[in-house]
């Protein structure tokens, strides 16, 4: 049975929420962060909170059906009176269903980050005809991510948004959501965060290469070598 230390989990999510904000990977109330804290429970940021200013009261516990588990944090984590009152009034992120589809369909998933990295999103806006983000211009990207699909647009917060991810979960840990954002899952919180940072960095390099002139590609034989090396590294975000 999975049973994480909630104190440590919340502390890490707060830390990486601040990092997302500092690196301009989201803004205002954008995005949502979650972590699996038991076999049947998910800790997720509440609706309408700034990820760079998270506190204990900004988290909600839901079961795998998306139902809020009232009193969970109050019983498991030492809250002061004000925090307890705020937590009891909080509702989970409107995009909880997207997180839950990942947890229910990918047993390795222990944390999910959804953010709005501007350059990665801009690529999906500029190229709606493309279904995979190009990784063939930097060797490190192939080794670190493997493949990054661009998931066709679905309305945020709908069951369709979560369902659209399912077919990618066995091969991909980072996905660009067309006209929307990025979702990254990991076997721990750090890995989920790394996926968001990595794809935005890749998109920034792509954009700058275009500005300098053109995006040149790695040769086919070298690409095949890098893909084989990626298989040896394993299924992870680096």
N, C-alpha and C positions, 0 to 999 in steps of 0.2 A: 504493500500500500504506500502510495506517495503521501508524504506529509511534510511540507516545507516549514521552515521557521518563518512565520509571517513577518516578524520584525525585520529580519534580514531581507526578505523579498521586497517589502515596501521601501526599505532604505535604498536598494538597488534601483528600483523603478523610479524613485525620486531623483537619484543621481543621473540616470540616463535620460530622464525627461528634461532635466536641466541641460544636458549635453545636446540633445536634439534642438532645444531652443537656442542655445548659444551658437550652434553651427547653422542656424537658419534652415533647419530641416522641417520646420513647421512654424505656424504663427497663431497668435490669439488662442482660440479654443480648439484649433485644429488637432487632429490625430487622437489616438487612443493606445494605451499600453496595457498589456495583461500578462499574467503568469498563472500557470497551474499550481495550486497549492495543496490539492489532494486528488485522489482518483476522480472525485465527483464535483470539485469546486474550483472555480476560476476567480482570481482577483483581477479586477479591471478598473480603470479610471472612470470616474463618474462623468455624466453628461455636463458639458459647460464648465470646464476647468482649464486653466492655463498650465501646460505641461512643464514650463520652466519654473513654476511656483507651486508645485505639488506639496501637499501635506497629507498626513495620515487620514484626515477626514475626506480626502478626494478619491478614496478607493471604495469600491463596493464588491461584495462577494456574490456570485451567482452560481447556480447549479448548471448542469449541462443542457438543461432546457431553457436557460436564460432567465430563470426565476430568481429574484433577489432573495438572499438568505439573511433575513433580518436578525440583527444581534450577533452575527458571526464575528465581526471585528471587535465588538464590545467585549465578547467573551474571550477572544484569543489575543487581543492586543490591548495594552494599557492606554486607554484614552482618557483625557480629561473631560469634564462635564460638557464644555462647549463643543469639543470635537465629537463626543458621543451624540449630541443633539444634531449636529450638522450631518454626521454620517447616517443617522437614521432617516433623514429627509432626502438624502441623495438617491438618484436613480442612475443605473449603469449607462455607459455610453450608448448612443443610438445605433452604433455599429457593432454592438455586442454579437449579433448574429454572425457576422463575418469571422470574428475570433472563434466562436464556438464551432463553426464548420471546420476550421483548421484543426482544433483540438479533437473533434469527434472523428475526423477522417485521416489524421496523421498521428499515430501513437507516439512518435518521437517528439512531437511538439510540446515544449514546456513553457514557451513564452512567445508572444506575438506583438509586434510593433507595427502600427499604422501611422505613417507620417506623410507630409506633403512637400518633399524635396523639390524645389522649383525647376531645376534644370532637367531632372528626369521626367517630371510631368510635362514640361515644355516639349520634350522630344515626342511624347505621345500625342500632343496637340498638333505639332507640326507634321507628323507622319502617321495619320490615322490608318493608313493602308498597311503599316508594318506590324507584324504580330510577335516579333522577337527583337529585343534590344541588341544591337550589334556589339559583339565583344571581340571581334577579330582584329583589333588595332592595338591592343596592349596585352602582352603575354600574361601579366599578373591577373587580369580580369578572368581569363579562362580558367586559371588555376584556382582563383578565389571563389568564383560564383558558378562556373559551369555553364548555365543557361539562364536567361531572364526573360520570361514571356511577358508580352503586353496583353493583359486580360481585357477583352472587349467591354466597353462601357456598360455599366448597370447602375441603376439608381442607388445612391448611398443609403445604407440603413435597411435595405430590403433583403429578403431571403435570397433573391436572385443574385445579389452581390456575393454572398457567401457561397452559393452553389456554383458560381462561375469559376471559383478557385479550385474546386475539388480535383479536377482532372490533372492539375499541375503539381499536386502536393507530393507525389512519389518521386518526382525528378527535380523539383525546384524549391528553394527556400526563400527566394526573393522574386516578387512579381510587381510589375508596374500596372497600376489600374488606370486604364485609358481615361483621359480627361479628369483625373481624380487625385491619384497619389501613389504611394508604394506600400506594400505590405510585406513584412519579413518575419519568418518564424525561425526559432532556434531551439536547440536542446538545452539552452539556458538563456538567461536574460542578455548576457553579453553578446551571444551569437545573433540573437534577434536584432539587437542594436547594430551590430557590425554590418548586417546586410543593407540597412538603410543608408548608412554612411558610405559604404562601398559603391552602391549604384549611383548615388549622387556625384561622387568623385569621378566615376567613370563618365557620367553624362557631361560633367564640366570639361573633362579632357576632350571629349568628342566635339563639344561646341567650340573650344579654343582651337582645335585642329582645323575645323571648318573656317574659322576666322582667319587663320594663318594661310589657308589656301585650300587644302583638301584632306580627307581622311584616307590615308594609305592603309592597305590591309597586309597582315602577315601572310606569307606564302602558304599554300595548301599543305605541303609536306610538314612544315613547322607546326601548322594548326593541328594536324593529326597527332604529332608528337605531344603537343601540349594537352590535347584531350585525353590521351592515354595516361599522361602523368596525373591529370586531374582524377582519373579513375583510381589511381593508386593512393592519392591523398584522401579520397573518400568524400562522402556526402556531407559537406559542412561549408559554412560561410567563413572565410578567412579574413 
